[in-house]
């Protein structure tokens, strides 16, 4: 669970980030899921969208 303070902090940081910074952030947070999806044709990221 992410609290209200954390959401506000992320919103502020991400609203001023460049595309490359956003991609780096996503890789840092979701890298293992992305790698698993790519390596095994898994659909783990889809489960986050649900």
N, C-alpha and C positions, 0 to 999 in steps of 0.2 A: 504494500500500500504506500502511496505517496501522499504526503500531507499537503495542506494548502500552502504552507510556506515554501516547500520544495517546488510545487507547481509554479508559483509566482517567480521563484528564482530562475527556473528553467525557461519560463516564458520571456523573462527579461534578457537572459543570456542569448537565447536562440533568436530573438527578434533582431538582434544586431549582428548576427554571425553571417559570414560569407558561405557560399555553397560548399566550398572545400572544408570549411570548419564544421558545417553541419554533417557532411559525409564522414568526417573523422569522429565526430561525436556519436553518430549512429554505429560506426564500426566498433568504437570503444564499448558501447553499451550492449549492442546486439551481435557483435562479431561471432561468438560461438554458434549462435543460431543460424546466422547467415552462412557460415562455413559448413555447418551440418546440412543445411538445405542444398547448398551447391554440390557437396560431395556425394550425397546419397539421394538426391532428388526428393528430399523430404519437404514437408509443408509446415514446418514449425512456425514460420512467420505468419502464415495464414491464421494460426490459432490465436495469435496476438490481436489480429484484426477483428476476431469474433467477439 
